Amino acid sequence: MSKGFTTAILHSDRQGGIEHGSLHKPVHNSITFAHNTAADIAAVFQGRQPGMTYGRQVNPTTQALEKKITLMEGGLATCCFSTGMAAISATLFSLLRAGDHVVSSVFLFGNTNSVFQTLQNFGIEVSFVDATDVANVEAALRPNTRLVFVETIANPCTQVADLERIGTLCKAREVLYVVDNTITSPWSFKPVSVGAGLVINSLSKYIGGHANALGGSVTETGAFDWEKFPNIYANYKTGKPSTWGLLQIRKKGLRDTGATLAPEAAHHISVGSETLALRQECSSANAGKLAEFFNTHPAIKQVFYPGLAAHPQHALAKTLFRNNSSLMSIELKPEVDCFAFIDALQLVVIASHLGDNRSLAIPVAHTIYFEMGAERRAEMGISDGTVRLAIGIEDSDDLIADFAQALDKAAAKA
Ligand SMILES: *Cc1c(COP(=O)(O)O)cnc(C)c1O
């Protein structure tokens, strides 16, 4: 019987019959695994027999988390990494070759943008397009386009990609569709539902949820026909074609880069993931209330949040997502100093990161989007007064009170 989202995650580990009736998969702090015979170790290494090879590629605690993420995403299999960036870099590095072309959303997490800049120095061409309209993606496709990469809700201005239509386009053109689901999380959105072949999550954010462990994952959904992908090495075309892509990512990506998730971190993330749905519902409800409060505030020029009726993709977000998540940005009026506003916050933490239980604020042009330069910032709609807010699960009245007093203080100085 298929269970609900939270039920499935909560009872996932103990289905394996853990010793002493343990509810959690134990943390296996072992980097290698003993085998009974030489024939056994050979069979495991050649993939003819299940088992553990070496801790850089596999670990039982990490496997238990991979199973949970696969359940959450409704996919076939998952490979975990040390961080979300490791998952993204390893995926691109293992699947692309010189001469290939990629279409990416222009609205991207800053470090993902940096990876695409680097790939261009290795002979891979990247076209950055406004992915809120599928027509822009279609116009950028070329015969050598190997994949289309988008985020669900983009950082920091919350543009929503035209996810379903891009999925239909990728299917028709037989191009791999990669969706970074970090900002929505699999509770709010399952990219497999719009035809994504690979789904990436930063486990450091909503899935872990407590800012105590870094991690990343790539999930194979089964939606892409890897027989149509020219870059799969002959070695990895052994099992069913639906397994080829993730096998190559695990070998050429995880094994060769060595960006392995630590078993302790896998345990923290696993425990955090048990409350993903509860936390996301709460933080999203808080964000909705705050967006309405900011929307009429005289010190604020603009609020970026898909839950607001005036957001350009408000209707689209409604059809795609269960909720609007809890990432938002506000642009203060030019006369209101954004540093004065941030410094006046008493409860909200001045910090990078998102998807934590605590609410966080950061001036983005001066920090996470500083390195990319003014020109790219302007393309992404980021101004010097843009403050990104990652709303947590505090009591909403406390959050509104803190933001209200900080805005009043900063406005009084203007
Ligand atoms: C944070 C983030 C990442 C990178 O994740 P890390 O675990 O910090 O490496 C990738 N994509 C998005 C959308 C993110 O928010």
PDBQT file of the ligand as one rigid body, heavy atoms in Angstrom, charges set to zero:
ROOT
HETATM    1  C1  LIG A 501      21.768  26.352  -1.523  1.00  0.00    +0.000 C 
HETATM    2  C2  LIG A 501      21.410  26.003  -2.915  1.00  0.00    +0.000 A 
HETATM    3  C3  LIG A 501      22.244  25.180  -3.667  1.00  0.00    +0.000 A 
HETATM    4  C4  LIG A 501      23.561  24.666  -3.142  1.00  0.00    +0.000 C 
HETATM    5  O1  LIG A 501      23.415  23.875  -2.006  1.00  0.00    +0.000 OA
HETATM    6  P1  LIG A 501      24.600  23.684  -0.915  1.00  0.00    +0.000 P 
HETATM    7  O2  LIG A 501      24.124  22.511  -0.130  1.00  0.00    +0.000 OA
HETATM    8  O3  LIG A 501      24.692  24.942  -0.110  1.00  0.00    +0.000 OA
HETATM    9  O4  LIG A 501      25.852  23.418  -1.671  1.00  0.00    +0.000 OA
HETATM   10  C5  LIG A 501      21.859  24.860  -4.944  1.00  0.00    +0.000 A 
HETATM   11  N1  LIG A 501      20.717  25.331  -5.470  1.00  0.00    +0.000 NA
HETATM   12  C6  LIG A 501      19.884  26.131  -4.778  1.00  0.00    +0.000 A 
HETATM   13  C7  LIG A 501      18.634  26.620  -5.413  1.00  0.00    +0.000 C 
HETATM   14  C8  LIG A 501      20.204  26.499  -3.476  1.00  0.00    +0.000 A 
HETATM   15  O5  LIG A 501      19.393  27.294  -2.789  1.00  0.00    +0.000 OA
ENDROOT
TORSDOF 0
